[in-house]
Every structure is written in C-alpha cells, then in structure tokens.
C-alpha cells in the first residue's frame, strides 16, 4: 500500500515502526497520531491512517512495506 504524499509516507513509517516492535495491535491510534509530528486534520490523513493500520495488520512488515524503503521505489 503505497503512500501518495509526504504525510502518508510519515504515517506509514510510524505505523511500520510500531508494527516491527510488535505493538501495533496494542497501540491506540492516538499514540500513532502523537508520534507523527503534525496534526491529523485532513480527512484524507485520517482515512489513510485507518486503512494503513488495517492493511499492516494483515501484511507483515517483512513481506512488503515502507519499513524497507527500497521495496517501494
């Protein structure tokens, strides 16, 4: 699931970091939002965050994802 802009890329990287730590299923969305460094004020940011978390929970970081930037280039 490729991000389409810098904000989505930041969201994906934070979610992937939490996923590699094995905490994604325990992490409230508020923790992800706090780690972003920018307010999630756009509906598109919120929607991408929700979709990306759901996708990441079904797709382990090792098989595909932003955590390995070379996979997405």
PDB file with SEQRES, HELIX, SHEET and CRYST1 records, atoms N, CA, C and O in Angstrom:
SEQRES   1 A   73  UNK UNK UNK UNK UNK UNK UNK UNK UNK UNK UNK UNK UNK          
SEQRES   2 A   73  UNK UNK UNK UNK UNK UNK UNK UNK UNK UNK UNK UNK UNK          
SEQRES   3 A   73  UNK UNK UNK UNK UNK UNK UNK UNK UNK UNK UNK UNK UNK          
SEQRES   4 A   73  UNK UNK UNK UNK UNK UNK UNK UNK UNK UNK UNK UNK UNK          
SEQRES   5 A   73  UNK UNK UNK UNK UNK UNK UNK UNK UNK UNK UNK UNK UNK          
SEQRES   6 A   73  UNK UNK UNK UNK UNK UNK UNK UNK                              
HELIX    1 AA1 UNK A    6  UNK A   20  1                                  15    
HELIX    2 AA2 UNK A   29  UNK A   36  1                                   8    
HELIX    3 AA3 UNK A   43  UNK A   58  1                                  16    
HELIX    4 AA4 UNK A   69  UNK A   72  5                                   4    
CRYST1    1.000    1.000    1.000  90.00  90.00  90.00 P 1           1          
ATOM      1  N   UNK A   1       0.857  -1.168   0.000  1.00  0.00           N  
ATOM      2  CA  UNK A   1       0.000   0.000   0.000  1.00  0.00           C  
ATOM      3  C   UNK A   1       0.899   1.226   0.000  1.00  0.00           C  
ATOM      4  O   UNK A   1       1.448   1.602   1.036  1.00  0.00           O  
ATOM      5  N   UNK A   2       1.044   1.829  -1.133  1.00  0.00           N  
ATOM      6  CA  UNK A   2       1.965   2.951  -1.285  1.00  0.00           C  
ATOM      7  C   UNK A   2       1.343   4.275  -0.867  1.00  0.00           C  
ATOM      8  O   UNK A   2       0.193   4.566  -1.199  1.00  0.00           O  
ATOM      9  N   UNK A   3       2.109   5.067  -0.141  1.00  0.00           N  
ATOM     10  CA  UNK A   3       1.638   6.419   0.195  1.00  0.00           C  
ATOM     11  C   UNK A   3       1.690   7.304  -1.049  1.00  0.00           C  
ATOM     12  O   UNK A   3       2.533   7.112  -1.926  1.00  0.00           O  
ATOM     13  N   UNK A   4       0.790   8.263  -1.112  1.00  0.00           N  
ATOM     14  CA  UNK A   4       0.744   9.129  -2.287  1.00  0.00           C  
ATOM     15  C   UNK A   4       1.321  10.518  -2.031  1.00  0.00           C  
ATOM     16  O   UNK A   4       1.401  11.336  -2.948  1.00  0.00           O  
ATOM     17  N   UNK A   5       1.727  10.789  -0.776  1.00  0.00           N  
ATOM     18  CA  UNK A   5       2.321  12.090  -0.466  1.00  0.00           C  
ATOM     19  C   UNK A   5       3.190  11.959   0.788  1.00  0.00           C  
ATOM     20  O   UNK A   5       3.239  10.900   1.413  1.00  0.00           O  
ATOM     21  N   UNK A   6       3.868  13.042   1.145  1.00  0.00           N  
ATOM     22  CA  UNK A   6       4.785  13.007   2.290  1.00  0.00           C  
ATOM     23  C   UNK A   6       4.081  12.727   3.610  1.00  0.00           C  
ATOM     24  O   UNK A   6       4.632  12.047   4.475  1.00  0.00           O  
ATOM     25  N   UNK A   7       2.880  13.241   3.769  1.00  0.00           N  
ATOM     26  CA  UNK A   7       2.141  12.994   5.013  1.00  0.00           C  
ATOM     27  C   UNK A   7       1.798  11.513   5.148  1.00  0.00           C  
ATOM     28  O   UNK A   7       1.945  10.936   6.225  1.00  0.00           O  
ATOM     29  N   UNK A   8       1.350  10.907   4.076  1.00  0.00           N  
ATOM     30  CA  UNK A   8       1.038   9.475   4.107  1.00  0.00           C  
ATOM     31  C   UNK A   8       2.306   8.651   4.324  1.00  0.00           C  
ATOM     32  O   UNK A   8       2.263   7.628   5.007  1.00  0.00           O  
ATOM     33  N   UNK A   9       3.424   9.078   3.757  1.00  0.00           N  
ATOM     34  CA  UNK A   9       4.685   8.383   3.967  1.00  0.00           C  
ATOM     35  C   UNK A   9       5.085   8.421   5.444  1.00  0.00           C  
ATOM     36  O   UNK A   9       5.545   7.417   5.989  1.00  0.00           O  
ATOM     37  N   UNK A  10       4.912   9.557   6.081  1.00  0.00           N  
ATOM     38  CA  UNK A  10       5.211   9.682   7.507  1.00  0.00           C  
ATOM     39  C   UNK A  10       4.304   8.764   8.321  1.00  0.00           C  
ATOM     40  O   UNK A  10       4.765   8.072   9.229  1.00  0.00           O  
ATOM     41  N   UNK A  11       3.027   8.762   7.997  1.00  0.00           N  
ATOM     42  CA  UNK A  11       2.073   7.877   8.683  1.00  0.00           C  
ATOM     43  C   UNK A  11       2.521   6.425   8.541  1.00  0.00           C  
ATOM     44  O   UNK A  11       2.565   5.687   9.525  1.00  0.00           O  
ATOM     45  N   UNK A  12       2.852   6.019   7.322  1.00  0.00           N  
ATOM     46  CA  UNK A  12       3.252   4.633   7.063  1.00  0.00           C  
ATOM     47  C   UNK A  12       4.511   4.270   7.847  1.00  0.00           C  
ATOM     48  O   UNK A  12       4.598   3.180   8.414  1.00  0.00           O  
ATOM     49  N   UNK A  13       5.471   5.164   7.880  1.00  0.00           N  
ATOM     50  CA  UNK A  13       6.722   4.866   8.604  1.00  0.00           C  
ATOM     51  C   UNK A  13       6.488   4.701  10.094  1.00  0.00           C  
ATOM     52  O   UNK A  13       7.064   3.807  10.713  1.00  0.00           O  
ATOM     53  N   UNK A  14       5.651   5.549  10.682  1.00  0.00           N  
ATOM     54  CA  UNK A  14       5.351   5.433  12.117  1.00  0.00           C  
ATOM     55  C   UNK A  14       4.623   4.117  12.397  1.00  0.00           C  
ATOM     56  O   UNK A  14       4.973   3.397  13.332  1.00  0.00           O  
ATOM     57  N   UNK A  15       3.623   3.812  11.596  1.00  0.00           N  
ATOM     58  CA  UNK A  15       2.872   2.566  11.786  1.00  0.00           C  
ATOM     59  C   UNK A  15       3.806   1.368  11.616  1.00  0.00           C  
ATOM     60  O   UNK A  15       3.729   0.413  12.389  1.00  0.00           O  
ATOM     61  N   UNK A  16       4.685   1.408  10.614  1.00  0.00           N  
ATOM     62  CA  UNK A  16       5.607   0.303  10.390  1.00  0.00           C  
ATOM     63  C   UNK A  16       6.575   0.140  11.560  1.00  0.00           C  
ATOM     64  O   UNK A  16       6.891  -0.984  11.950  1.00  0.00           O  
ATOM     65  N   UNK A  17       7.041   1.243  12.114  1.00  0.00           N  
ATOM     66  CA  UNK A  17       7.947   1.180  13.266  1.00  0.00           C  
ATOM     67  C   UNK A  17       7.248   0.473  14.439  1.00  0.00           C  
ATOM     68  O   UNK A  17       7.822  -0.406  15.081  1.00  0.00           O  
ATOM     69  N   UNK A  18       6.026   0.869  14.694  1.00  0.00           N  
ATOM     70  CA  UNK A  18       5.257   0.250  15.779  1.00  0.00           C  
ATOM     71  C   UNK A  18       5.003  -1.226  15.470  1.00  0.00           C  
ATOM     72  O   UNK A  18       5.051  -2.071  16.364  1.00  0.00           O  
ATOM     73  N   UNK A  19       4.733  -1.527  14.211  1.00  0.00           N  
ATOM     74  CA  UNK A  19       4.493  -2.923  13.819  1.00  0.00           C  
ATOM     75  C   UNK A  19       5.745  -3.778  14.008  1.00  0.00           C  
ATOM     76  O   UNK A  19       5.647  -4.916  14.468  1.00  0.00           O  
ATOM     77  N   UNK A  20       6.922  -3.245  13.661  1.00  0.00           N  
ATOM     78  CA  UNK A  20       8.152  -4.022  13.824  1.00  0.00           C  
ATOM     79  C   UNK A  20       8.482  -4.245  15.297  1.00  0.00           C  
ATOM     80  O   UNK A  20       9.183  -5.195  15.646  1.00  0.00           O  
ATOM     81  N   UNK A  21       7.980  -3.378  16.147  1.00  0.00           N  
ATOM     82  CA  UNK A  21       8.153  -3.551  17.596  1.00  0.00           C  
ATOM     83  C   UNK A  21       7.131  -4.531  18.169  1.00  0.00           C  
ATOM     84  O   UNK A  21       7.183  -4.868  19.352  1.00  0.00           O  
ATOM     85  N   UNK A  22       6.208  -4.986  17.330  1.00  0.00           N  
ATOM     86  CA  UNK A  22       5.198  -5.944  17.763  1.00  0.00           C  
ATOM     87  C   UNK A  22       4.097  -5.336  18.611  1.00  0.00           C  
ATOM     88  O   UNK A  22       3.428  -6.044  19.364  1.00  0.00           O  
ATOM     89  N   UNK A  23       3.903  -4.018  18.493  1.00  0.00           N  
ATOM     90  CA  UNK A  23       2.927  -3.334  19.340  1.00  0.00           C  
ATOM     91  C   UNK A  23       1.709  -2.820  18.579  1.00  0.00           C  
ATOM     92  O   UNK A  23       0.858  -2.156  19.170  1.00  0.00           O  
ATOM     93  N   UNK A  24       1.608  -3.108  17.305  1.00  0.00           N  
ATOM     94  CA  UNK A  24       0.542  -2.493  16.512  1.00  0.00           C  
ATOM     95  C   UNK A  24      -0.842  -2.836  17.035  1.00  0.00           C  
ATOM     96  O   UNK A  24      -1.711  -1.967  17.096  1.00  0.00           O  
ATOM     97  N   UNK A  25      -1.058  -4.081  17.410  1.00  0.00           N  
ATOM     98  CA  UNK A  25      -2.386  -4.476  17.897  1.00  0.00           C  
ATOM     99  C   UNK A  25      -2.681  -3.889  19.276  1.00  0.00           C  
ATOM    100  O   UNK A  25      -3.833  -3.891  19.711  1.00  0.00           O  
ATOM    101  N   UNK A  26      -1.657  -3.386  19.970  1.00  0.00           N  
ATOM    102  CA  UNK A  26      -1.843  -2.794  21.296  1.00  0.00           C  
ATOM    103  C   UNK A  26      -1.857  -1.269  21.271  1.00  0.00           C  
ATOM    104  O   UNK A  26      -2.239  -0.630  22.251  1.00  0.00           O  
ATOM    105  N   UNK A  27      -1.445  -0.696  20.161  1.00  0.00           N  
ATOM    106  CA  UNK A  27      -1.238   0.739  20.070  1.00  0.00           C  
ATOM    107  C   UNK A  27      -2.520   1.476  19.705  1.00  0.00           C  
ATOM    108  O   UNK A  27      -3.103   1.235  18.648  1.00  0.00           O  
ATOM    109  N   UNK A  28      -2.951   2.367  20.577  1.00  0.00           N  
ATOM    110  CA  UNK A  28      -4.110   3.173  20.206  1.00  0.00           C  
ATOM    111  C   UNK A  28      -3.731   4.161  19.103  1.00  0.00           C  
ATOM    112  O   UNK A  28      -2.585   4.600  19.007  1.00  0.00           O  
ATOM    113  N   UNK A  29      -4.702   4.495  18.290  1.00  0.00           N  
ATOM    114  CA  UNK A  29      -4.457   5.429  17.185  1.00  0.00           C  
ATOM    115  C   UNK A  29      -3.895   6.751  17.704  1.00  0.00           C  
ATOM    116  O   UNK A  29      -3.101   7.398  17.021  1.00  0.00           O  
ATOM    117  N   UNK A  30      -4.300   7.151  18.898  1.00  0.00           N  
ATOM    118  CA  UNK A  30      -3.782   8.396  19.477  1.00  0.00           C  
ATOM    119  C   UNK A  30      -2.275   8.404  19.613  1.00  0.00           C  
ATOM    120  O   UNK A  30      -1.645   9.447  19.439  1.00  0.00           O  
ATOM    121  N   UNK A  31      -1.682   7.254  19.924  1.00  0.00           N  
ATOM    122  CA  UNK A  31      -0.219   7.166  20.037  1.00  0.00           C  
ATOM    123  C   UNK A  31       0.432   7.380  18.675  1.00  0.00           C  
ATOM    124  O   UNK A  31       1.454   8.059  18.569  1.00  0.00           O  
ATOM    125  N   UNK A  32      -0.155   6.806  17.648  1.00  0.00           N  
ATOM    126  CA  UNK A  32       0.364   6.991  16.291  1.00  0.00           C  
ATOM    127  C   UNK A  32       0.256   8.469  15.912  1.00  0.00           C  
ATOM    128  O   UNK A  32       1.211   9.051  15.398  1.00  0.00           O  
ATOM    129  N   UNK A  33      -0.882   9.062  16.159  1.00  0.00           N  
ATOM    130  CA  UNK A  33      -1.087  10.472  15.815  1.00  0.00           C  
ATOM    131  C   UNK A  33      -0.102  11.356  16.566  1.00  0.00           C  
ATOM    132  O   UNK A  33       0.446  12.292  15.984  1.00  0.00           O  
ATOM    133  N   UNK A  34       0.135  11.080  17.845  1.00  0.00           N  
ATOM    134  CA  UNK A  34       1.073  11.875  18.640  1.00  0.00           C  
ATOM    135  C   UNK A  34       2.499  11.765  18.097  1.00  0.00           C  
ATOM    136  O   UNK A  34       3.270  12.720  18.186  1.00  0.00           O  
ATOM    137  N   UNK A  35       2.845  10.631  17.549  1.00  0.00           N  
ATOM    138  CA  UNK A  35       4.197  10.409  17.038  1.00  0.00           C  
ATOM    139  C   UNK A  35       4.430  11.042  15.670  1.00  0.00           C  
ATOM    140  O   UNK A  35       5.576  11.145  15.230  1.00  0.00           O  
ATOM    141  N   UNK A  36       3.386  11.460  15.000  1.00  0.00           N  
ATOM    142  CA  UNK A  36       3.515  11.984  13.642  1.00  0.00           C  
ATOM    143  C   UNK A  36       4.260  13.310  13.566  1.00  0.00           C  
ATOM    144  O   UNK A  36       5.008  13.549  12.618  1.00  0.00           O  
ATOM    145  N   UNK A  37       4.063  14.155  14.540  1.00  0.00           N  
ATOM    146  CA  UNK A  37       4.705  15.461  14.486  1.00  0.00           C  
ATOM    147  C   UNK A  37       3.904  16.501  13.714  1.00  0.00           C  
ATOM    148  O   UNK A  37       4.364  17.628  13.528  1.00  0.00           O  
ATOM    149  N   UNK A  38       2.728  16.135  13.271  1.00  0.00           N  
ATOM    150  CA  UNK A  38       1.821  17.087  12.633  1.00  0.00           C  
ATOM    151  C   UNK A  38       0.395  16.683  12.971  1.00  0.00           C  
ATOM    152  O   UNK A  38       0.111  15.506  13.190  1.00  0.00           O  
ATOM    153  N   UNK A  39      -0.498  17.662  13.011  1.00  0.00           N  
ATOM    154  CA  UNK A  39      -1.887  17.325  13.343  1.00  0.00           C  
ATOM    155  C   UNK A  39      -2.577  16.593  12.188  1.00  0.00           C  
ATOM    156  O   UNK A  39      -2.395  16.935  11.019  1.00  0.00           O  
ATOM    157  N   UNK A  40      -3.350  15.608  12.532  1.00  0.00           N  
ATOM    158  CA  UNK A  40      -4.131  14.875  11.527  1.00  0.00           C  
ATOM    159  C   UNK A  40      -5.464  15.602  11.405  1.00  0.00           C  
ATOM    160  O   UNK A  40      -6.469  15.218  12.004  1.00  0.00           O  
ATOM    161  N   UNK A  41      -5.435  16.662  10.612  1.00  0.00           N  
ATOM    162  CA  UNK A  41      -6.635  17.481  10.469  1.00  0.00           C  
ATOM    163  C   UNK A  41      -7.364  17.206   9.157  1.00  0.00           C  
ATOM    164  O   UNK A  41      -8.539  17.542   9.008  1.00  0.00           O  
ATOM    165  N   UNK A  42      -6.678  16.610   8.235  1.00  0.00           N  
ATOM    166  CA  UNK A  42      -7.293  16.316   6.952  1.00  0.00           C  
ATOM    167  C   UNK A  42      -8.007  14.972   7.029  1.00  0.00           C  
ATOM    168  O   UNK A  42      -7.472  14.002   7.565  1.00  0.00           O  
ATOM    169  N   UNK A  43      -9.191  14.931   6.499  1.00  0.00           N  
ATOM    170  CA  UNK A  43      -9.930  13.674   6.462  1.00  0.00           C  
ATOM    171  C   UNK A  43      -9.165  12.596   5.720  1.00  0.00           C  
ATOM    172  O   UNK A  43      -9.255  11.415   6.056  1.00  0.00           O  
ATOM    173  N   UNK A  44      -8.405  13.010   4.700  1.00  0.00           N  
ATOM    174  CA  UNK A  44      -7.639  12.030   3.936  1.00  0.00           C  
ATOM    175  C   UNK A  44      -6.532  11.412   4.787  1.00  0.00           C  
ATOM    176  O   UNK A  44      -6.226  10.230   4.631  1.00  0.00           O  
ATOM    177  N   UNK A  45      -5.916  12.205   5.699  1.00  0.00           N  
ATOM    178  CA  UNK A  45      -4.892  11.658   6.607  1.00  0.00           C  
ATOM    179  C   UNK A  45      -5.503  10.605   7.520  1.00  0.00           C  
ATOM    180  O   UNK A  45      -4.950   9.519   7.697  1.00  0.00           O  
ATOM    181  N   UNK A  46      -6.630  10.934   8.084  1.00  0.00           N  
ATOM    182  CA  UNK A  46      -7.311  10.029   8.999  1.00  0.00           C  
ATOM    183  C   UNK A  46      -7.726   8.745   8.285  1.00  0.00           C  
ATOM    184  O   UNK A  46      -7.561   7.646   8.816  1.00  0.00           O  
ATOM    185  N   UNK A  47      -8.260   8.895   7.091  1.00  0.00           N  
ATOM    186  CA  UNK A  47      -8.692   7.726   6.319  1.00  0.00           C  
ATOM    187  C   UNK A  47      -7.498   6.860   5.950  1.00  0.00           C  
ATOM    188  O   UNK A  47      -7.576   5.634   6.032  1.00  0.00           O  
ATOM    189  N   UNK A  48      -6.376   7.487   5.538  1.00  0.00           N  
ATOM    190  CA  UNK A  48      -5.182   6.719   5.188  1.00  0.00           C  
ATOM    191  C   UNK A  48      -4.639   5.997   6.415  1.00  0.00           C  
ATOM    192  O   UNK A  48      -4.263   4.828   6.327  1.00  0.00           O  
ATOM    193  N   UNK A  49      -4.592   6.677   7.557  1.00  0.00           N  
ATOM    194  CA  UNK A  49      -4.118   6.057   8.793  1.00  0.00           C  
ATOM    195  C   UNK A  49      -4.942   4.817   9.108  1.00  0.00           C  
ATOM    196  O   UNK A  49      -4.385   3.763   9.414  1.00  0.00           O  
ATOM    197  N   UNK A  50      -6.231   4.932   9.037  1.00  0.00           N  
ATOM    198  CA  UNK A  50      -7.107   3.794   9.327  1.00  0.00           C  
ATOM    199  C   UNK A  50      -6.877   2.646   8.346  1.00  0.00           C  
ATOM    200  O   UNK A  50      -6.722   1.496   8.757  1.00  0.00           O  
ATOM    201  N   UNK A  51      -6.854   2.960   7.050  1.00  0.00           N  
ATOM    202  CA  UNK A  51      -6.641   1.924   6.029  1.00  0.00           C  
ATOM    203  C   UNK A  51      -5.269   1.291   6.165  1.00  0.00           C  
ATOM    204  O   UNK A  51      -5.129   0.076   6.025  1.00  0.00           O  
ATOM    205  N   UNK A  52      -4.238   2.116   6.440  1.00  0.00           N  
ATOM    206  CA  UNK A  52      -2.875   1.592   6.515  1.00  0.00           C  
ATOM    207  C   UNK A  52      -2.707   0.671   7.723  1.00  0.00           C  
ATOM    208  O   UNK A  52      -2.070  -0.377   7.619  1.00  0.00           O  
ATOM    209  N   UNK A  53      -3.268   1.054   8.859  1.00  0.00           N  
ATOM    210  CA  UNK A  53      -3.195   0.183  10.040  1.00  0.00           C  
ATOM    211  C   UNK A  53      -3.873  -1.149   9.745  1.00  0.00           C  
ATOM    212  O   UNK A  53      -3.326  -2.206  10.059  1.00  0.00           O  
ATOM    213  N   UNK A  54      -5.043  -1.107   9.152  1.00  0.00           N  
ATOM    214  CA  UNK A  54      -5.742  -2.360   8.821  1.00  0.00           C  
ATOM    215  C   UNK A  54      -4.915  -3.201   7.854  1.00  0.00           C  
ATOM    216  O   UNK A  54      -4.796  -4.414   8.031  1.00  0.00           O  
ATOM    217  N   UNK A  55      -4.345  -2.567   6.836  1.00  0.00           N  
ATOM    218  CA  UNK A  55      -3.528  -3.279   5.856  1.00  0.00           C  
ATOM    219  C   UNK A  55      -2.282  -3.859   6.519  1.00  0.00           C  
ATOM    220  O   UNK A  55      -1.923  -5.011   6.278  1.00  0.00           O  
ATOM    221  N   UNK A  56      -1.629  -3.058   7.353  1.00  0.00           N  
ATOM    222  CA  UNK A  56      -0.398  -3.505   8.002  1.00  0.00           C  
ATOM    223  C   UNK A  56      -0.656  -4.681   8.940  1.00  0.00           C  
ATOM    224  O   UNK A  56       0.200  -5.555   9.077  1.00  0.00           O  
ATOM    225  N   UNK A  57      -1.804  -4.718   9.579  1.00  0.00           N  
ATOM    226  CA  UNK A  57      -2.122  -5.831  10.467  1.00  0.00           C  
ATOM    227  C   UNK A  57      -2.289  -7.136   9.667  1.00  0.00           C  
ATOM    228  O   UNK A  57      -2.116  -8.226  10.212  1.00  0.00           O  
ATOM    229  N   UNK A  58      -2.622  -7.018   8.393  1.00  0.00           N  
ATOM    230  CA  UNK A  58      -2.795  -8.192   7.533  1.00  0.00           C  
ATOM    231  C   UNK A  58      -1.543  -8.508   6.715  1.00  0.00           C  
ATOM    232  O   UNK A  58      -1.411  -9.611   6.184  1.00  0.00           O  
ATOM    233  N   UNK A  59      -0.623  -7.544   6.610  1.00  0.00           N  
ATOM    234  CA  UNK A  59       0.570  -7.692   5.787  1.00  0.00           C  
ATOM    235  C   UNK A  59       1.802  -7.412   6.640  1.00  0.00           C  
ATOM    236  O   UNK A  59       2.111  -6.249   6.899  1.00  0.00           O  
ATOM    237  N   UNK A  60       2.504  -8.433   7.075  1.00  0.00           N  
ATOM    238  CA  UNK A  60       3.670  -8.219   7.927  1.00  0.00           C  
ATOM    239  C   UNK A  60       4.724  -7.336   7.256  1.00  0.00           C  
ATOM    240  O   UNK A  60       4.876  -7.363   6.034  1.00  0.00           O  
ATOM    241  N   UNK A  61       5.436  -6.569   8.042  1.00  0.00           N  
ATOM    242  CA  UNK A  61       6.434  -5.634   7.534  1.00  0.00           C  
ATOM    243  C   UNK A  61       7.485  -6.342   6.695  1.00  0.00           C  
ATOM    244  O   UNK A  61       7.927  -5.792   5.686  1.00  0.00           O  
ATOM    245  N   UNK A  62       7.891  -7.521   7.071  1.00  0.00           N  
ATOM    246  CA  UNK A  62       8.934  -8.237   6.347  1.00  0.00           C  
ATOM    247  C   UNK A  62       8.580  -8.616   4.924  1.00  0.00           C  
ATOM    248  O   UNK A  62       9.477  -8.847   4.113  1.00  0.00           O  
ATOM    249  N   UNK A  63       7.299  -8.686   4.596  1.00  0.00           N  
ATOM    250  CA  UNK A  63       6.902  -9.115   3.263  1.00  0.00           C  
ATOM    251  C   UNK A  63       6.682  -7.957   2.308  1.00  0.00           C  
ATOM    252  O   UNK A  63       6.787  -8.125   1.093  1.00  0.00           O  
ATOM    253  N   UNK A  64       6.379  -6.793   2.841  1.00  0.00           N  
ATOM    254  CA  UNK A  64       6.092  -5.649   1.988  1.00  0.00           C  
ATOM    255  C   UNK A  64       5.941  -4.433   2.863  1.00  0.00           C  
ATOM    256  O   UNK A  64       5.394  -4.527   3.962  1.00  0.00           O  
ATOM    257  N   UNK A  65       6.408  -3.302   2.405  1.00  0.00           N  
ATOM    258  CA  UNK A  65       6.091  -2.133   3.184  1.00  0.00           C  
ATOM    259  C   UNK A  65       7.108  -1.039   3.205  1.00  0.00           C  
ATOM    260  O   UNK A  65       8.184  -1.139   2.615  1.00  0.00           O  
ATOM    261  N   UNK A  66       6.746   0.003   3.895  1.00  0.00           N  
ATOM    262  CA  UNK A  66       7.525   1.223   3.979  1.00  0.00           C  
ATOM    263  C   UNK A  66       8.757   1.035   4.857  1.00  0.00           C  
ATOM    264  O   UNK A  66       9.745   1.745   4.672  1.00  0.00           O  
ATOM    265  N   UNK A  67       8.729   0.117   5.790  1.00  0.00           N  
ATOM    266  CA  UNK A  67       9.858  -0.069   6.696  1.00  0.00           C  
ATOM    267  C   UNK A  67      11.134  -0.334   5.908  1.00  0.00           C  
ATOM    268  O   UNK A  67      12.225   0.004   6.369  1.00  0.00           O  
ATOM    269  N   UNK A  68      11.015  -0.926   4.740  1.00  0.00           N  
ATOM    270  CA  UNK A  68      12.147  -1.115   3.842  1.00  0.00           C  
ATOM    271  C   UNK A  68      11.916  -0.205   2.642  1.00  0.00           C  
ATOM    272  O   UNK A  68      11.218  -0.590   1.704  1.00  0.00           O  
ATOM    273  N   UNK A  69      12.502   1.018   2.655  1.00  0.00           N  
ATOM    274  CA  UNK A  69      12.205   1.995   1.599  1.00  0.00           C  
ATOM    275  C   UNK A  69      12.525   1.507   0.189  1.00  0.00           C  
ATOM    276  O   UNK A  69      11.897   1.954  -0.771  1.00  0.00           O  
ATOM    277  N   UNK A  70      13.490   0.600   0.047  1.00  0.00           N  
ATOM    278  CA  UNK A  70      13.846   0.125  -1.290  1.00  0.00           C  
ATOM    279  C   UNK A  70      12.717  -0.686  -1.927  1.00  0.00           C  
ATOM    280  O   UNK A  70      12.632  -0.764  -3.152  1.00  0.00           O  
ATOM    281  N   UNK A  71      11.858  -1.286  -1.115  1.00  0.00           N  
ATOM    282  CA  UNK A  71      10.732  -2.059  -1.640  1.00  0.00           C  
ATOM    283  C   UNK A  71       9.774  -1.162  -2.388  1.00  0.00           C  
ATOM    284  O   UNK A  71       9.111  -1.604  -3.327  1.00  0.00           O  
ATOM    285  N   UNK A  72       9.694   0.093  -1.984  1.00  0.00           N  
ATOM    286  CA  UNK A  72       8.682   0.991  -2.521  1.00  0.00           C  
ATOM    287  C   UNK A  72       9.203   1.959  -3.570  1.00  0.00           C  
ATOM    288  O   UNK A  72       8.499   2.899  -3.939  1.00  0.00           O  
ATOM    289  N   UNK A  73      10.378   1.759  -4.044  1.00  0.00           N  
ATOM    290  CA  UNK A  73      10.923   2.687  -5.040  1.00  0.00           C  
ATOM    291  C   UNK A  73      10.850   2.076  -6.422  1.00  0.00           C  
ATOM    292  O   UNK A  73      11.261   2.704  -7.398  1.00  0.00           O  
TER     293      UNK A  73                                                      
END                                                                             
